[in-house]
Amino acid sequence: MKTIVMLLILLTSAISTVWAGDDPPTPMTNKEAISLVQSNADYVWTLVAAALVFFMQAGFAMVEAGFTRAKNAVNIMMKNLMDFSMGTLAFWAIGFGLMFGASSSGWLGTSGFFLRDFTVGGDPWVLAFWMFQVVFAATAATIVSGAMAERTKFTSYMLYSVFICGIIYPVFGSWAWGGLFHGSGWLEKLGFIDFAGSTVVHSVGGWAALAGAIVLGPRIGKYTKDGKVRPILGHNLPLAALGVFILWLGWFGFNPGSTTAASKDIAMIFVNTNLAAAAGAVLAMFTSWIRIGKPDVGMSLNGALAGLVAITAPCASVTPLSAVIIGAIAGIIVVLSVFFFDKIKVDDPVGAISVHGVNGAWGTLAAGLFNIGGTSAKIIGVQLLGIGACFVWTFVTAFILFKIIDKTVGLRVTPEEEREGLDYTEHGGNAYPDFEVSAYVQK
């Protein structure tokens, strides 16, 4: 590796000595050449990481489709396509400026809309950083899709995607991360720890999902009249498993990529990310085994995701042993949380609230509890404040948004459309035209 770097330095120095016209350029020093190579490597790593996070969109689509019924698979693909596409435009137009624009108050940015103010000076780093951030915004938006699956109007879901990428996610993001370009967000000033977004990304998506699931109500046939849970099985668990493996891979861009630097620091972040996911899967499997008598595949898959969500905040500031503990606790929490939300009749077909909302909060608290530099009551207090602020801001604004959509354009499809399936009623299509699809109907 050292040999390759030295060759690049020599090549860069040689090129810099080539004459252009009558006046030769000033030759680079070795220090300047090293700096240029490092800068270019930072760009490449950040954009490769952004591509990995973008690929997570496919993972979310596969998980959601696999955990739900075949008659809604086309609808789920369309939602995951459109929340990224429409969310991208909203984040470009409004969100990035709100999140990273100039802010004297520490509450939200007031410049940089349409990337205008950020690119006047011709700084290409802003464009690379925007690309990395827009895939984060889309992740927050697509989390909601799973909790609202199989009964949401497509037009209403597109409206929501614009609001979460354009306003809900960026405003909280400015509180925690806004100081990357101008000033500092108010939570950031207090020392809030959330390296890659357990709260900023995942809890925002999870609490918005909770609001959406409450406003929508459960799917037809999910709960009996006497309050018992009636399982509605997903149509393709291998597809869901594929989605989890894609997400696991994508997280190696999500967490290490948040360094936005090609540095040695990413090694420990890679290790911590992988260990937490593995521990989450194992403990979720054992917890489900004890709870229901069998090692449940759906719970085990969500355990891996729960471990990944939980390690996202502390991935750069805990030891590998702590990462295992954090992931293991996340694996237990996610199983208990799924049963809890079923008990209070909040219908979440894929467990998005438990995976992202609940374990996003756990991971953010764990960042303070297991901080490699030591912990204190002040650190824990700031972490709890950030968790609470995220819940209040996101849940309240998303609940109001869903209520407004429900009272205007309508949020839920009709019972007839829900029984028939959203693929045909919303899109005029069929994911499996050569197979007979049976609809689950309440008797």
C-alpha positions as CSV (number, residue, x, y, z in Angstrom):
1,M,0.0,0.0,0.0
2,K,2.9,2.4,0.9
3,T,4.5,1.6,-2.5
4,I,1.3,2.5,-4.3
5,V,1.0,5.8,-2.4
6,M,4.6,6.8,-3.1
7,L,4.1,6.0,-6.8
8,L,1.0,8.3,-6.8
9,I,3.0,11.0,-5.1
10,L,5.8,10.8,-7.6
11,L,3.4,10.7,-10.5
12,T,1.5,13.8,-9.1
13,S,4.8,15.6,-8.6
14,A,6.0,14.7,-12.2
15,I,2.8,16.0,-13.7
16,S,3.0,19.2,-11.7
17,T,6.4,20.0,-13.3
18,V,5.0,19.8,-16.9
19,W,5.2,23.3,-18.6
20,A,1.9,24.9,-19.6
21,G,2.6,27.6,-22.2
22,D,5.5,29.9,-21.4
23,D,5.4,29.7,-17.6
24,P,6.1,26.5,-15.7
25,P,3.9,25.8,-12.7
26,T,5.4,25.6,-9.3
27,P,6.4,22.0,-8.5
28,M,4.4,20.4,-5.6
29,T,6.2,19.5,-2.5
30,N,5.8,15.9,-1.1
31,K,3.5,17.3,1.6
32,E,1.2,19.0,-0.9
33,A,1.1,15.8,-3.1
34,I,0.2,13.6,-0.1
35,S,-2.6,16.1,0.8
36,L,-3.9,15.9,-2.7
37,V,-3.9,12.1,-2.8
38,Q,-5.7,12.0,0.6
39,S,-8.3,14.5,-0.5
40,N,-9.1,12.6,-3.7
41,A,-9.3,9.4,-1.6
42,D,-11.8,11.0,0.7
43,Y,-14.0,11.9,-2.2
44,V,-13.8,8.4,-3.6
45,W,-14.6,6.7,-0.3
46,T,-17.5,9.1,0.5
47,L,-19.1,8.5,-2.9
48,V,-18.6,4.7,-2.7
49,A,-20.2,4.7,0.7
50,A,-23.1,6.8,-0.7
51,A,-23.6,4.1,-3.3
52,L,-23.7,1.4,-0.7
53,V,-26.3,3.3,1.3
54,F,-28.3,3.8,-1.9
55,F,-28.2,0.0,-2.4
56,M,-30.0,-0.3,1.0
57,Q,-33.1,1.0,-0.8
58,A,-33.2,-2.3,-2.6
59,G,-32.8,-4.1,0.8
60,F,-35.7,-2.2,2.3
61,A,-37.9,-3.0,-0.7
62,M,-37.1,-6.7,-0.5
63,V,-37.6,-6.9,3.3
64,E,-41.0,-5.1,3.1
65,A,-42.2,-7.2,0.1
66,G,-41.1,-10.4,1.6
67,F,-42.8,-9.8,5.0
68,T,-46.1,-8.8,3.3
69,R,-48.6,-10.4,0.9
70,A,-48.0,-11.1,-2.8
71,K,-51.0,-8.9,-3.8
72,N,-49.1,-5.8,-2.6
73,A,-45.6,-6.4,-4.0
74,V,-45.9,-4.0,-6.9
75,N,-47.2,-1.2,-4.6
76,I,-44.2,-1.8,-2.3
77,M,-41.7,-1.5,-5.2
78,M,-43.4,1.7,-6.4
79,K,-43.2,3.2,-2.9
80,N,-39.6,2.4,-2.4
81,L,-38.8,3.8,-5.9
82,M,-40.8,7.0,-5.4
83,D,-39.9,7.9,-1.8
84,F,-36.2,7.9,-3.0
85,S,-37.0,9.8,-6.2
86,M,-39.3,12.4,-4.8
87,G,-37.3,12.6,-1.5
88,T,-34.2,13.4,-3.6
89,L,-35.8,16.4,-5.2
90,A,-37.2,17.6,-1.9
91,F,-33.9,17.3,-0.1
92,W,-32.2,19.1,-3.0
93,A,-34.7,22.0,-3.0
94,I,-35.3,22.5,0.7
95,G,-33.9,19.8,3.0
96,F,-30.2,20.2,2.6
97,G,-30.4,24.0,3.2
98,L,-32.6,23.5,6.3
99,M,-30.1,20.9,7.6
100,F,-26.7,22.5,6.8
101,G,-27.4,26.1,5.8
102,A,-26.2,29.1,7.8
103,S,-27.9,29.1,11.2
104,S,-27.4,31.7,14.0
105,S,-30.0,30.1,16.2
106,G,-28.9,26.5,16.0
107,W,-32.4,25.4,15.2
108,L,-32.4,25.3,11.3
109,G,-30.5,26.5,8.3
110,T,-31.6,29.5,6.3
111,S,-29.4,29.2,3.2
112,G,-28.2,26.8,0.6
113,F,-31.6,25.9,-0.9
114,F,-31.4,24.2,-4.3
115,L,-27.7,23.8,-3.5
116,R,-27.3,27.4,-4.7
117,D,-25.3,29.0,-1.9
118,F,-23.1,25.9,-1.4
119,T,-21.8,25.8,-5.0
120,V,-21.2,29.5,-5.7
121,G,-17.6,29.1,-4.6
122,G,-17.2,26.0,-6.8
123,D,-16.5,23.7,-3.9
124,P,-17.0,20.1,-5.2
125,W,-16.9,18.6,-1.7
126,V,-20.3,20.0,-1.0
127,L,-21.7,18.0,-3.9
128,A,-20.0,14.8,-2.7
129,F,-21.4,15.4,0.8
130,W,-24.9,16.2,-0.5
131,M,-24.8,12.8,-2.3
132,F,-24.0,11.1,0.9
133,Q,-26.7,12.9,2.9
134,V,-29.5,12.5,0.4
135,V,-29.3,8.7,0.7
136,F,-29.6,9.1,4.5
137,A,-32.7,11.2,4.0
138,A,-34.2,8.6,1.7
139,T,-33.5,5.9,4.4
140,A,-35.5,7.9,7.0
141,A,-38.4,8.1,4.5
142,T,-38.5,4.5,3.4
143,I,-38.5,3.1,7.0
144,V,-42.1,4.4,7.2
145,S,-43.2,2.4,4.2
146,G,-43.1,-0.9,6.0
147,A,-45.2,0.1,9.0
148,M,-47.9,1.5,6.7
149,A,-47.8,-1.3,4.2
150,E,-50.8,-3.0,2.5
151,R,-53.4,-0.2,3.3
152,T,-52.0,3.2,2.3
153,K,-53.0,5.3,-0.7
154,F,-50.1,5.7,-3.1
155,T,-50.6,9.4,-3.6
156,S,-50.7,10.0,0.1
157,Y,-47.5,8.1,0.7
158,M,-45.7,10.3,-2.0
159,L,-46.9,13.4,-0.2
160,Y,-45.5,12.2,3.0
161,S,-42.1,11.3,1.4
162,V,-41.7,14.9,0.3
163,F,-42.4,16.2,3.8
164,I,-40.0,13.9,5.6
165,C,-37.1,14.5,3.3
166,G,-37.8,18.2,2.9
167,I,-38.7,19.2,6.4
168,I,-39.1,16.5,9.2
169,Y,-35.7,14.8,8.8
170,P,-33.6,17.9,8.0
171,V,-34.9,20.0,10.9
172,F,-33.9,17.4,13.5
173,G,-30.7,16.7,11.5
174,S,-29.8,20.4,11.8
175,W,-30.1,20.2,15.6
176,A,-27.7,17.3,15.8
177,W,-25.4,17.6,12.8
178,G,-25.9,21.1,11.4
179,G,-22.4,22.4,12.4
180,L,-20.7,20.6,9.6
181,F,-20.7,23.8,7.5
182,H,-22.1,26.7,9.5
183,G,-22.4,27.2,13.2
184,S,-23.7,24.3,15.4
185,G,-27.1,22.8,16.1
186,W,-28.3,23.2,19.7
187,L,-28.0,19.5,20.5
188,E,-24.6,19.4,18.8
189,K,-23.4,22.2,21.1
190,L,-24.5,20.2,24.2
191,G,-22.3,17.3,23.1
192,F,-25.0,15.0,21.7
193,I,-23.4,11.7,20.3
194,D,-25.0,10.2,17.2
195,F,-22.1,9.4,14.8
196,A,-24.1,7.9,11.9
197,G,-27.7,8.4,12.8
198,S,-29.4,5.9,15.3
199,T,-31.6,8.8,16.2
200,V,-31.1,11.3,13.4
201,V,-32.0,8.8,10.7
202,H,-33.5,5.7,12.2
203,S,-35.6,7.0,15.1
204,V,-36.9,9.8,12.9
205,G,-38.1,7.1,10.5
206,G,-39.3,4.8,13.3
207,W,-41.4,7.5,15.2
208,A,-42.9,8.7,11.9
209,A,-43.8,5.1,11.2
210,L,-45.5,4.9,14.6
211,A,-47.6,8.0,13.8
212,G,-48.6,6.6,10.4
213,A,-49.5,3.2,11.8
214,I,-51.7,4.8,14.5
215,V,-53.5,7.1,12.1
216,L,-54.1,4.3,9.6
217,G,-55.2,1.7,12.0
218,P,-54.6,-2.1,11.6
219,R,-55.0,-4.2,8.5
220,I,-58.3,-6.0,8.0
221,G,-58.2,-9.3,9.9
222,K,-55.1,-8.5,12.0
223,Y,-56.9,-8.5,15.3
224,T,-60.0,-10.5,16.3
225,K,-63.0,-8.9,18.0
226,D,-61.8,-10.2,21.4
227,G,-58.4,-8.6,20.9
228,K,-56.3,-11.6,19.9
229,V,-53.5,-11.2,17.3
230,R,-54.2,-13.0,14.0
231,P,-50.9,-13.4,12.2
232,I,-50.8,-12.3,8.5
233,L,-47.9,-14.1,7.0
234,G,-45.5,-12.7,4.5
235,H,-45.4,-14.3,1.1
236,N,-41.7,-14.7,0.6
237,L,-39.3,-15.0,3.5
238,P,-36.3,-15.8,1.3
239,L,-36.9,-12.4,-0.4
240,A,-37.0,-10.8,3.1
241,A,-33.8,-12.6,4.0
242,L,-32.1,-11.3,0.9
243,G,-33.2,-7.8,1.8
244,V,-31.6,-8.1,5.2
245,F,-28.3,-9.3,3.8
246,I,-28.4,-6.3,1.3
247,L,-29.0,-4.0,4.2
248,W,-26.2,-5.5,6.3
249,L,-23.8,-4.9,3.3
250,G,-25.2,-1.3,2.9
251,W,-24.5,-0.6,6.6
252,F,-20.8,-0.9,5.8
253,G,-21.3,2.3,3.8
254,F,-23.7,3.8,6.3
255,N,-21.5,3.7,9.4
256,P,-17.9,3.8,8.1
257,G,-18.9,6.2,5.4
258,S,-20.0,8.7,8.0
259,T,-16.3,9.5,8.6
260,T,-16.4,11.0,5.1
261,A,-12.6,10.3,5.1
262,A,-10.5,7.5,3.8
263,S,-8.8,6.9,7.1
264,K,-7.8,4.1,9.4
265,D,-10.7,4.9,11.7
266,I,-13.1,3.0,9.4
267,A,-11.6,-0.4,10.4
268,M,-13.0,-0.3,14.0
269,I,-16.3,1.0,12.7
270,F,-16.5,-1.9,10.2
271,V,-15.8,-4.4,13.0
272,N,-18.2,-2.8,15.5
273,T,-21.0,-2.7,12.9
274,N,-20.6,-6.4,12.0
275,L,-20.3,-7.6,15.6
276,A,-23.5,-5.8,16.7
277,A,-25.5,-7.2,13.8
278,A,-24.3,-10.7,14.5
279,A,-25.1,-10.4,18.2
280,G,-28.5,-8.9,17.4
281,A,-29.4,-11.8,15.1
282,V,-28.3,-14.5,17.6
283,L,-30.1,-13.0,20.7
284,A,-33.2,-12.3,18.7
285,M,-33.2,-16.0,17.6
286,F,-32.8,-17.2,21.2
287,T,-35.4,-14.7,22.6
288,S,-38.0,-15.8,20.0
289,W,-37.1,-19.5,20.7
290,I,-37.8,-19.0,24.4
291,R,-40.9,-16.9,23.8
292,I,-42.7,-18.9,21.1
293,G,-40.9,-22.3,21.2
294,K,-39.2,-22.1,17.8
295,P,-36.3,-20.1,16.4
296,D,-38.3,-17.7,14.3
297,V,-36.7,-16.5,11.1
298,G,-38.5,-13.2,10.9
299,M,-37.5,-12.2,14.4
300,S,-33.9,-13.3,13.7
301,L,-33.7,-11.2,10.6
302,N,-35.1,-8.2,12.5
303,G,-32.6,-8.9,15.2
304,A,-29.7,-8.4,12.8
305,L,-31.3,-5.1,11.7
306,A,-31.9,-4.0,15.3
307,G,-28.2,-4.6,16.1
308,L,-27.2,-2.5,13.0
309,V,-29.5,0.3,14.0
310,A,-28.3,0.3,17.6
311,I,-24.6,0.4,16.7
312,T,-25.1,3.3,14.3
313,A,-24.8,6.0,16.9
314,P,-21.9,4.6,18.9
315,C,-20.0,2.8,16.1
316,A,-17.0,5.1,16.3
317,S,-16.8,5.5,20.0
318,V,-17.2,2.1,21.6
319,T,-15.0,-1.0,21.9
320,P,-15.8,-4.2,20.0
321,L,-16.9,-5.9,23.3
322,S,-19.3,-3.0,23.8
323,A,-20.6,-3.4,20.3
324,V,-21.5,-7.1,21.0
325,I,-23.3,-6.1,24.2
326,I,-25.2,-3.3,22.4
327,G,-26.2,-5.6,19.5
328,A,-27.2,-8.4,21.9
329,I,-29.5,-6.1,23.9
330,A,-31.0,-4.8,20.7
331,G,-31.8,-8.3,19.6
332,I,-33.7,-8.9,22.8
333,I,-35.4,-5.5,22.7
334,V,-36.7,-5.9,19.2
335,V,-38.5,-9.2,19.9
336,L,-40.2,-7.8,23.1
337,S,-41.0,-4.6,21.3
338,V,-42.8,-6.4,18.4
339,F,-45.0,-8.3,20.9
340,F,-45.7,-5.1,22.8
341,F,-46.9,-3.1,19.8
342,D,-49.1,-6.1,18.8
343,K,-50.5,-6.1,22.3
344,I,-51.6,-2.5,22.0
345,K,-52.9,-3.1,18.5
346,V,-50.4,-1.0,16.5
347,D,-50.1,-3.0,13.3
348,D,-46.6,-2.9,11.9
349,P,-46.2,-5.6,9.2
350,V,-42.4,-5.5,9.1
351,G,-41.5,-4.4,12.6
352,A,-40.1,-1.1,11.5
353,I,-41.1,0.8,14.7
354,S,-39.4,-1.8,16.9
355,V,-36.3,-2.0,14.7
356,H,-35.7,1.6,13.9
357,G,-37.6,3.7,16.4
358,V,-37.1,1.7,19.6
359,N,-33.6,0.5,18.9
360,G,-32.6,3.8,17.4
361,A,-33.3,5.2,20.9
362,W,-31.4,2.3,22.6
363,G,-28.4,2.8,20.4
364,T,-28.3,6.5,21.1
365,L,-28.4,5.9,24.9
366,A,-25.8,3.2,24.5
367,A,-23.5,5.7,22.8
368,G,-23.4,7.5,26.2
369,L,-23.4,4.5,28.4
370,F,-20.5,2.7,26.6
371,N,-18.5,5.8,25.4
372,I,-14.9,4.7,25.1
373,G,-13.8,8.0,26.6
374,G,-15.9,7.5,29.7
375,T,-19.4,8.4,30.7
376,S,-21.1,10.7,33.1
377,A,-24.6,11.9,34.2
378,K,-24.2,14.9,31.9
379,I,-23.4,12.7,28.9
380,I,-26.4,10.4,29.6
381,G,-28.6,13.4,30.2
382,V,-27.7,14.9,26.8
383,Q,-28.4,11.6,25.1
384,L,-31.8,11.3,26.7
385,L,-32.6,14.9,25.8
386,G,-31.8,14.1,22.2
387,I,-33.9,10.9,22.2
388,G,-36.8,12.8,23.7
389,A,-36.5,15.8,21.4
390,C,-36.5,13.5,18.4
391,F,-39.6,11.7,19.5
392,V,-41.6,14.9,20.3
393,W,-40.6,16.6,17.0
394,T,-41.0,13.7,14.7
395,F,-44.0,11.9,16.2
396,V,-46.0,15.2,16.7
397,T,-45.3,16.6,13.2
398,A,-45.8,13.3,11.4
399,F,-49.0,12.7,13.3
400,I,-50.4,16.1,12.3
401,L,-49.2,15.6,8.7
402,F,-50.9,12.2,8.5
403,K,-54.1,13.6,10.0
404,I,-54.1,16.5,7.5
405,I,-53.6,14.0,4.6
406,D,-56.3,11.8,5.9
407,K,-58.8,14.6,6.1
408,T,-58.0,16.0,2.7
409,V,-56.8,13.5,0.0
410,G,-57.4,10.5,2.2
411,L,-54.7,8.2,3.7
412,R,-56.2,4.7,3.6
413,V,-57.6,2.7,0.7
414,T,-61.2,1.4,0.9
415,P,-61.8,-2.1,2.5
416,E,-62.6,-3.5,-1.0
417,E,-59.3,-2.2,-2.4
418,E,-57.4,-3.6,0.6
419,R,-58.9,-7.0,0.2
420,E,-58.2,-7.1,-3.5
421,G,-54.7,-5.9,-3.1
422,L,-53.0,-2.6,-3.9
423,D,-51.1,-3.9,-7.0
424,Y,-54.2,-4.0,-9.1
425,T,-56.3,-1.2,-7.5
426,E,-53.5,1.3,-7.2
427,H,-51.2,0.4,-10.1
428,G,-53.2,-1.9,-12.4
429,G,-50.5,-4.5,-12.2
430,N,-49.7,-7.9,-10.7
431,A,-46.2,-8.9,-9.4
432,Y,-46.9,-12.6,-10.1
433,P,-49.2,-12.9,-13.2
434,D,-48.6,-16.6,-13.7
435,F,-49.6,-17.5,-10.1
436,E,-52.9,-17.6,-8.4
437,V,-52.8,-15.2,-5.4
438,S,-55.2,-15.9,-2.5
439,A,-56.4,-12.9,-0.5
440,Y,-56.6,-13.0,3.3
441,V,-60.1,-12.0,4.2
442,Q,-61.6,-11.6,7.7
443,K,-64.5,-14.0,8.4
